[in-house]
């Protein structure tokens, strides 16, 4: 019985196709956020947001508004935080505001020294308003962070340090502002590095493929958090040009050998 000269070639191609499709399905599942959700109308309990507290070395933007706009001119600083989140490479812009000293105090012209460390911006606003009421009639006070910054590194479209105009920022907000993960980023192993004060740093890992990350106590970010997206095996392989060329050559040699053997 005469052998079909293309029998081995067809079998090899079929095996390759099966392996390729299986691998593609597995990769697809790993690149989809919250792939464990099956119901499009599912309701999930999210992590509770706890407002961050003011710490030494924070920079606060403090504004006092009165009937006379010039009355509080000596106190008001130029807003440092932009209207929307934006990249702010180191040294690109000068942050203005009131620096919280090592004792947790802020020295404000006319109002004097106020202790704000350990307070949320809401509570700090109340303290500043009480002090301002001694000099102004019905002052309106606004206190917010001027340096609420988050750094996003690794396999994202636009790695940089980003300044946010508010303090309710999530991991997804930061990743979205950075242009999302690249196709090479490991979505099941995203690292968060948080400064807990002093020499202590907390490291937490997220799995963006799982909806459980929405319940994590670290889902909401703090000022100066760092997010690092580790490159996957695909990125490592793509950077190894010599290895890719070797695989191509071996594949070509194997294909030729199969065709030659099928004709014997």
SULSUL-V544717 format. One record per backbone hydrogen bond with DSSP energy under -1.0 kcal/mol. CO is the residue of the C=O (numbers start at 1). NH is the residue of the N-H. E is the energy in kcal/mol with one decimal. If there is no record, write none. Layout:
{{CO | NH | E} {CO | NH | E}}
This chain:
{{4 | 7 | -2.2} {6 | 10 | -2.6} {7 | 11 | -2.1} {8 | 12 | -2.4} {9 | 13 | -2.4} {10 | 14 | -2.3} {11 | 15 | -2.3} {12 | 16 | -2.3} {13 | 17 | -2.3} {14 | 18 | -2.3} {15 | 19 | -2.4} {16 | 20 | -2.5} {17 | 21 | -2.6} {18 | 22 | -2.3} {19 | 23 | -2.4} {20 | 24 | -2.4} {21 | 25 | -2.1} {22 | 26 | -1.8} {23 | 27 | -2.5} {24 | 28 | -2.5} {25 | 29 | -2.0} {26 | 30 | -1.3} {34 | 37 | -1.8} {39 | 42 | -1.6} {54 | 118 | -3.1} {55 | 58 | -1.9} {58 | 100 | -2.8} {59 | 146 | -3.1} {60 | 98 | -3.0} {61 | 144 | -1.7} {63 | 142 | -2.4} {65 | 140 | -2.6} {68 | 71 | -1.7} {70 | 73 | -1.2} {72 | 75 | -1.4} {72 | 76 | -2.3} {86 | 163 | -2.0} {89 | 92 | -2.5} {98 | 60 | -2.9} {100 | 57 | -3.1} {101 | 104 | -2.1} {104 | 116 | -2.0} {104 | 117 | -2.0} {105 | 101 | -2.7} {106 | 114 | -2.8} {108 | 112 | -2.7} {109 | 111 | -1.9} {112 | 108 | -2.8} {114 | 106 | -2.8} {116 | 119 | -1.7} {119 | 54 | -3.0} {120 | 124 | -2.6} {121 | 125 | -2.1} {122 | 126 | -1.4} {123 | 127 | -1.9} {124 | 128 | -2.6} {125 | 129 | -2.2} {126 | 130 | -2.0} {127 | 131 | -1.8} {128 | 132 | -2.6} {129 | 133 | -1.9} {132 | 135 | -1.8} {132 | 136 | -2.3} {140 | 65 | -3.1} {142 | 63 | -2.4} {144 | 61 | -3.2} {147 | 149 | -1.8} {148 | 164 | -2.5} {149 | 224 | -3.1} {150 | 162 | -3.1} {151 | 227 | -3.3} {152 | 160 | -1.2} {153 | 229 | -2.0} {154 | 156 | -2.2} {155 | 182 | -1.9} {160 | 152 | -2.6} {161 | 88 | -3.1} {162 | 150 | -2.5} {163 | 86 | -1.2} {167 | 169 | -1.2} {169 | 221 | -3.4} {170 | 174 | -1.9} {171 | 175 | -2.3} {172 | 176 | -2.6} {173 | 177 | -2.3} {174 | 178 | -1.5} {175 | 180 | -2.7} {176 | 179 | -1.5} {178 | 158 | -2.9} {180 | 157 | -2.0} {182 | 185 | -1.5} {184 | 232 | -2.9} {185 | 187 | -1.0} {186 | 189 | -1.3} {187 | 208 | -3.2} {190 | 206 | -3.2} {191 | 228 | -2.8} {192 | 204 | -2.6} {193 | 226 | -2.3} {194 | 202 | -3.4} {197 | 200 | -1.4} {200 | 196 | -2.0} {202 | 194 | -3.2} {204 | 192 | -3.6} {206 | 190 | -2.3} {207 | 210 | -1.7} {208 | 34 | -2.5} {209 | 36 | -1.0} {210 | 213 | -1.3} {211 | 214 | -1.6} {212 | 215 | -1.6} {213 | 216 | -1.1} {214 | 47 | -2.5} {216 | 219 | -1.9} {219 | 171 | -1.8} {222 | 225 | -1.7} {225 | 151 | -2.4} {226 | 193 | -3.2} {227 | 153 | -3.4} {228 | 191 | -2.6} {229 | 155 | -1.9} {230 | 186 | -2.6} {232 | 236 | -1.6} {233 | 237 | -2.5} {234 | 238 | -2.2} {235 | 239 | -1.6} {239 | 241 | -1.2} {240 | 244 | -1.9} {241 | 245 | -2.4} {242 | 246 | -2.1} {243 | 247 | -2.3} {244 | 248 | -2.0} {245 | 249 | -2.3} {246 | 250 | -2.5} {247 | 251 | -2.4} {248 | 252 | -2.1} {249 | 253 | -2.5} {250 | 254 | -2.6} {251 | 255 | -2.1} {252 | 256 | -2.2} {253 | 257 | -2.4} {254 | 258 | -2.3} {255 | 259 | -2.1} {256 | 260 | -2.4} {257 | 261 | -2.6} {258 | 262 | -1.9} {261 | 264 | -1.2}}
